[in-house]
Amino acid sequence: MIATAHELPASGYALEVDGRLKAEFATRDGAKTGAEELKKRFPMLQIRIYDAQTKTREEVLFPQA
């Protein structure tokens, strides 16, 4: 994890939790791991990964066992 994010990053990835940017990551794998751990602990949250290069968001769903 790199830093807390308050605006859209110019590069890398960010976690968006319930519509608010919370953390930035250098790699997609790091962002995905962080998002999945958070989703396991708090399944009611809406968590998305923001990709700065493509300017898109990916919804993180509750991991299936």
N, CA, C and O atoms as CSV, one atom per row, in Angstrom:
chain,resi,resn,atom,element,x,y,z
A,1,MET,N,N,0.847,-1.176,0.000
A,1,MET,CA,C,0.000,0.000,0.000
A,1,MET,C,C,0.890,1.235,0.000
A,1,MET,O,O,1.902,1.284,0.699
A,2,ILE,N,N,0.509,2.220,-0.780
A,2,ILE,CA,C,1.345,3.409,-0.910
A,2,ILE,C,C,0.875,4.541,0.001
A,2,ILE,O,O,1.654,5.030,0.819
A,3,ALA,N,N,-0.379,4.967,-0.122
A,3,ALA,CA,C,-0.826,6.128,0.643
A,3,ALA,C,C,-2.340,6.202,0.675
A,3,ALA,O,O,-3.031,5.499,-0.062
A,4,THR,N,N,-2.837,7.062,1.538
A,4,THR,CA,C,-4.258,7.351,1.559
A,4,THR,C,C,-4.571,8.280,0.392
A,4,THR,O,O,-3.818,9.211,0.108
A,5,ALA,N,N,-5.682,8.020,-0.278
A,5,ALA,CA,C,-6.039,8.800,-1.471
A,5,ALA,C,C,-7.282,9.635,-1.209
A,5,ALA,O,O,-8.247,9.158,-0.612
A,6,HIS,N,N,-7.254,10.875,-1.657
A,6,HIS,CA,C,-8.428,11.734,-1.528
A,6,HIS,C,C,-8.923,12.220,-2.877
A,6,HIS,O,O,-10.036,12.736,-2.984
A,7,GLU,N,N,-8.105,12.058,-3.907
A,7,GLU,CA,C,-8.523,12.380,-5.263
A,7,GLU,C,C,-7.975,11.303,-6.188
A,7,GLU,O,O,-7.075,10.552,-5.811
A,8,LEU,N,N,-8.511,11.230,-7.381
A,8,LEU,CA,C,-8.121,10.176,-8.308
A,8,LEU,C,C,-6.625,10.233,-8.604
A,8,LEU,O,O,-6.091,11.296,-8.922
A,9,PRO,N,N,-5.951,9.091,-8.501
A,9,PRO,CA,C,-4.511,9.067,-8.765
A,9,PRO,C,C,-4.215,9.194,-10.260
A,9,PRO,O,O,-5.051,8.854,-11.097
A,10,ALA,N,N,-3.026,9.684,-10.583
A,10,ALA,CA,C,-2.603,9.806,-11.980
A,10,ALA,C,C,-2.022,8.499,-12.497
A,10,ALA,O,O,-1.980,8.267,-13.705
A,11,SER,N,N,-1.572,7.643,-11.577
A,11,SER,CA,C,-1.023,6.351,-11.969
A,11,SER,C,C,-1.309,5.336,-10.871
A,11,SER,O,O,-1.583,5.702,-9.728
A,12,GLY,N,N,-1.242,4.060,-11.228
A,12,GLY,CA,C,-1.475,3.008,-10.251
A,12,GLY,C,C,-2.946,2.702,-10.063
A,12,GLY,O,O,-3.749,2.834,-10.987
A,13,TYR,N,N,-3.287,2.293,-8.857
A,13,TYR,CA,C,-4.643,1.837,-8.543
A,13,TYR,C,C,-5.071,2.420,-7.208
A,13,TYR,O,O,-4.235,2.736,-6.361
A,14,ALA,N,N,-6.365,2.560,-7.028
A,14,ALA,CA,C,-6.900,3.070,-5.768
A,14,ALA,C,C,-8.099,2.243,-5.348
A,14,ALA,O,O,-8.827,1.718,-6.190
A,15,LEU,N,N,-8.304,2.128,-4.041
A,15,LEU,CA,C,-9.498,1.473,-3.518
A,15,LEU,C,C,-10.556,2.527,-3.249
A,15,LEU,O,O,-10.297,3.545,-2.607
A,16,GLU,N,N,-11.731,2.265,-3.743
A,16,GLU,CA,C,-12.878,3.129,-3.520
A,16,GLU,C,C,-13.841,2.354,-2.631
A,16,GLU,O,O,-14.340,1.298,-3.021
A,17,VAL,N,N,-14.099,2.877,-1.441
A,17,VAL,CA,C,-14.976,2.213,-0.478
A,17,VAL,C,C,-16.208,3.089,-0.269
A,17,VAL,O,O,-16.107,4.226,0.191
A,18,ASP,N,N,-17.363,2.543,-0.612
A,18,ASP,CA,C,-18.620,3.280,-0.516
A,18,ASP,C,C,-18.523,4.664,-1.161
A,18,ASP,O,O,-19.022,5.649,-0.616
A,19,GLY,N,N,-17.872,4.727,-2.333
A,19,GLY,CA,C,-17.803,5.962,-3.101
A,19,GLY,C,C,-16.679,6.908,-2.718
A,19,GLY,O,O,-16.550,7.977,-3.314
A,20,ARG,N,N,-15.858,6.538,-1.732
A,20,ARG,CA,C,-14.761,7.410,-1.296
A,20,ARG,C,C,-13.427,6.709,-1.509
A,20,ARG,O,O,-13.282,5.527,-1.195
A,21,LEU,N,N,-12.462,7.432,-2.040
A,21,LEU,CA,C,-11.139,6.859,-2.244
A,21,LEU,C,C,-10.430,6.732,-0.902
A,21,LEU,O,O,-10.372,7.681,-0.120
A,22,LYS,N,N,-9.893,5.541,-0.651
A,22,LYS,CA,C,-9.285,5.279,0.650
A,22,LYS,C,C,-7.803,4.989,0.606
A,22,LYS,O,O,-7.085,5.394,1.521
A,23,ALA,N,N,-7.307,4.305,-0.416
A,23,ALA,CA,C,-5.891,3.940,-0.448
A,23,ALA,C,C,-5.419,3.778,-1.883
A,23,ALA,O,O,-6.190,3.417,-2.771
A,24,GLU,N,N,-4.123,4.055,-2.094
A,24,GLU,CA,C,-3.516,3.871,-3.406
A,24,GLU,C,C,-2.547,2.699,-3.363
A,24,GLU,O,O,-1.922,2.426,-2.339
A,25,PHE,N,N,-2.434,2.010,-4.498
A,25,PHE,CA,C,-1.526,0.883,-4.639
A,25,PHE,C,C,-0.753,1.029,-5.933
A,25,PHE,O,O,-1.256,1.588,-6.908
A,26,ALA,N,N,0.467,0.528,-5.940
A,26,ALA,CA,C,1.297,0.587,-7.145
A,26,ALA,C,C,0.892,-0.473,-8.158
A,26,ALA,O,O,1.019,-0.259,-9.363
A,27,THR,N,N,0.399,-1.632,-7.672
A,27,THR,CA,C,0.063,-2.740,-8.565
A,27,THR,C,C,-1.399,-3.139,-8.424
A,27,THR,O,O,-2.033,-2.905,-7.395
A,28,ARG,N,N,-1.916,-3.746,-9.486
A,28,ARG,CA,C,-3.285,-4.240,-9.460
A,28,ARG,C,C,-3.421,-5.386,-8.456
A,28,ARG,O,O,-4.420,-5.477,-7.743
A,29,ASP,N,N,-2.405,-6.262,-8.405
A,29,ASP,CA,C,-2.444,-7.383,-7.467
A,29,ASP,C,C,-2.526,-6.899,-6.022
A,29,ASP,O,O,-3.269,-7.460,-5.216
A,30,GLY,N,N,-1.769,-5.865,-5.700
A,30,GLY,CA,C,-1.812,-5.307,-4.348
A,30,GLY,C,C,-3.179,-4.734,-4.033
A,30,GLY,O,O,-3.701,-4.937,-2.937
A,31,ALA,N,N,-3.764,-4.019,-4.983
A,31,ALA,CA,C,-5.086,-3.438,-4.782
A,31,ALA,C,C,-6.139,-4.531,-4.635
A,31,ALA,O,O,-7.026,-4.432,-3.787
A,32,LYS,N,N,-6.044,-5.575,-5.459
A,32,LYS,CA,C,-7.015,-6.669,-5.404
A,32,LYS,C,C,-6.930,-7.409,-4.074
A,32,LYS,O,O,-7.955,-7.737,-3.477
A,33,THR,N,N,-5.710,-7.672,-3.610
A,33,THR,CA,C,-5.522,-8.352,-2.328
A,33,THR,C,C,-6.100,-7.515,-1.187
A,33,THR,O,O,-6.806,-8.035,-0.323
A,34,GLY,N,N,-5.798,-6.228,-1.190
A,34,GLY,CA,C,-6.335,-5.337,-0.158
A,34,GLY,C,C,-7.847,-5.270,-0.192
A,34,GLY,O,O,-8.498,-5.275,0.852
A,35,ALA,N,N,-8.404,-5.207,-1.381
A,35,ALA,CA,C,-9.859,-5.135,-1.525
A,35,ALA,C,C,-10.527,-6.419,-1.050
A,35,ALA,O,O,-11.553,-6.370,-0.373
A,36,GLU,N,N,-9.954,-7.564,-1.399
A,36,GLU,CA,C,-10.542,-8.845,-0.989
A,36,GLU,C,C,-10.483,-9.034,0.521
A,36,GLU,O,O,-11.439,-9.534,1.114
A,37,GLU,N,N,-9.382,-8.644,1.151
A,37,GLU,CA,C,-9.278,-8.747,2.609
A,37,GLU,C,C,-10.308,-7.851,3.290
A,37,GLU,O,O,-10.938,-8.250,4.269
A,38,LEU,N,N,-10.471,-6.647,2.769
A,38,LEU,CA,C,-11.446,-5.721,3.332
A,38,LEU,C,C,-12.868,-6.248,3.150
A,38,LEU,O,O,-13.695,-6.147,4.055
A,39,LYS,N,N,-13.144,-6.809,1.976
A,39,LYS,CA,C,-14.479,-7.338,1.676
A,39,LYS,C,C,-14.802,-8.540,2.574
A,39,LYS,O,O,-15.950,-8.712,2.982
A,40,LYS,N,N,-13.796,-9.376,2.885
A,40,LYS,CA,C,-14.014,-10.511,3.787
A,40,LYS,C,C,-14.380,-10.031,5.188
A,40,LYS,O,O,-15.243,-10.615,5.844
A,41,ARG,N,N,-13.720,-8.963,5.643
A,41,ARG,CA,C,-13.980,-8.440,6.985
A,41,ARG,C,C,-15.289,-7.658,7.060
A,41,ARG,O,O,-15.984,-7.687,8.076
A,42,PHE,N,N,-15.615,-6.965,5.979
A,42,PHE,CA,C,-16.803,-6.104,5.953
A,42,PHE,C,C,-17.571,-6.328,4.654
A,42,PHE,O,O,-17.504,-5.494,3.752
A,43,PRO,N,N,-18.301,-7.442,4.541
A,43,PRO,CA,C,-18.964,-7.792,3.273
A,43,PRO,C,C,-20.046,-6.808,2.834
A,43,PRO,O,O,-20.447,-6.813,1.670
A,44,MET,N,N,-20.524,-5.966,3.752
A,44,MET,CA,C,-21.583,-5.036,3.385
A,44,MET,C,C,-21.076,-3.802,2.635
A,44,MET,O,O,-21.869,-3.062,2.052
A,45,LEU,N,N,-19.760,-3.578,2.647
A,45,LEU,CA,C,-19.194,-2.417,1.957
A,45,LEU,C,C,-19.196,-2.606,0.442
A,45,LEU,O,O,-19.047,-3.721,-0.057
A,46,GLN,N,N,-19.365,-1.510,-0.273
A,46,GLN,CA,C,-19.203,-1.528,-1.724
A,46,GLN,C,C,-17.758,-1.122,-2.000
A,46,GLN,O,O,-17.355,0.004,-1.706
A,47,ILE,N,N,-16.987,-2.041,-2.564
A,47,ILE,CA,C,-15.567,-1.791,-2.799
A,47,ILE,C,C,-15.276,-1.923,-4.290
A,47,ILE,O,O,-15.669,-2.895,-4.934
A,48,ARG,N,N,-14.573,-0.918,-4.825
A,48,ARG,CA,C,-14.175,-0.944,-6.231
A,48,ARG,C,C,-12.693,-0.599,-6.335
A,48,ARG,O,O,-12.140,0.118,-5.502
A,49,ILE,N,N,-12.073,-1.128,-7.374
A,49,ILE,CA,C,-10.677,-0.812,-7.675
A,49,ILE,C,C,-10.672,0.151,-8.851
A,49,ILE,O,O,-11.232,-0.145,-9.906
A,50,TYR,N,N,-10.036,1.307,-8.667
A,50,TYR,CA,C,-9.917,2.309,-9.732
A,50,TYR,C,C,-8.567,2.138,-10.409
A,50,TYR,O,O,-7.530,2.139,-9.745
A,51,ASP,N,N,-8.576,1.993,-11.726
A,51,ASP,CA,C,-7.363,1.870,-12.532
A,51,ASP,C,C,-7.096,3.228,-13.179
A,51,ASP,O,O,-7.863,3.674,-14.033
A,52,ALA,N,N,-6.014,3.881,-12.775
A,52,ALA,CA,C,-5.716,5.227,-13.272
A,52,ALA,C,C,-5.365,5.249,-14.753
A,52,ALA,O,O,-5.651,6.230,-15.439
A,53,GLN,N,N,-4.754,4.189,-15.255
A,53,GLN,CA,C,-4.347,4.164,-16.670
A,53,GLN,C,C,-5.558,4.137,-17.593
A,53,GLN,O,O,-5.613,4.889,-18.566
A,54,THR,N,N,-6.529,3.275,-17.294
A,54,THR,CA,C,-7.717,3.161,-18.153
A,54,THR,C,C,-8.884,4.013,-17.667
A,54,THR,O,O,-9.896,4.153,-18.354
A,55,LYS,N,N,-8.727,4.581,-16.470
A,55,LYS,CA,C,-9.772,5.405,-15.847
A,55,LYS,C,C,-11.091,4.633,-15.692
A,55,LYS,O,O,-12.170,5.160,-15.960
A,56,THR,N,N,-10.975,3.378,-15.254
A,56,THR,CA,C,-12.153,2.532,-15.046
A,56,THR,C,C,-12.169,2.012,-13.619
A,56,THR,O,O,-11.160,2.031,-12.913
A,57,ARG,N,N,-13.347,1.546,-13.215
A,57,ARG,CA,C,-13.525,0.960,-11.889
A,57,ARG,C,C,-14.002,-0.475,-12.038
A,57,ARG,O,O,-14.780,-0.794,-12.938
A,58,GLU,N,N,-13.527,-1.337,-11.145
A,58,GLU,CA,C,-13.922,-2.750,-11.139
A,58,GLU,C,C,-14.523,-3.069,-9.769
A,58,GLU,O,O,-13.878,-2.879,-8.738
A,59,GLU,N,N,-15.749,-3.548,-9.771
A,59,GLU,CA,C,-16.434,-3.929,-8.535
A,59,GLU,C,C,-15.779,-5.159,-7.936
A,59,GLU,O,O,-15.467,-6.106,-8.656
A,60,VAL,N,N,-15.567,-5.158,-6.627
A,60,VAL,CA,C,-15.019,-6.324,-5.931
A,60,VAL,C,C,-16.180,-7.011,-5.223
A,60,VAL,O,O,-16.824,-6.442,-4.341
A,61,LEU,N,N,-16.426,-8.248,-5.637
A,61,LEU,CA,C,-17.508,-9.032,-5.045
A,61,LEU,C,C,-16.976,-9.908,-3.945
A,61,LEU,O,O,-15.773,-10.159,-3.865
A,62,PHE,N,N,-17.874,-10.378,-3.087
A,62,PHE,CA,C,-17.466,-11.255,-1.988
A,62,PHE,C,C,-16.849,-12.514,-2.566
A,62,PHE,O,O,-17.477,-13.180,-3.389
A,63,PRO,N,N,-15.620,-12.864,-2.151
A,63,PRO,CA,C,-14.956,-14.055,-2.696
A,63,PRO,C,C,-15.726,-15.342,-2.393
A,63,PRO,O,O,-16.198,-15.548,-1.275
A,64,GLN,N,N,-15.841,-16.183,-3.383
A,64,GLN,CA,C,-16.526,-17.457,-3.221
A,64,GLN,C,C,-15.561,-18.504,-2.670
A,64,GLN,O,O,-14.397,-18.551,-3.068
A,65,ALA,N,N,-16.040,-19.330,-1.768
A,65,ALA,CA,C,-15.196,-20.367,-1.154
A,65,ALA,C,C,-15.065,-21.569,-2.066
A,65,ALA,O,O,-14.393,-22.539,-1.716
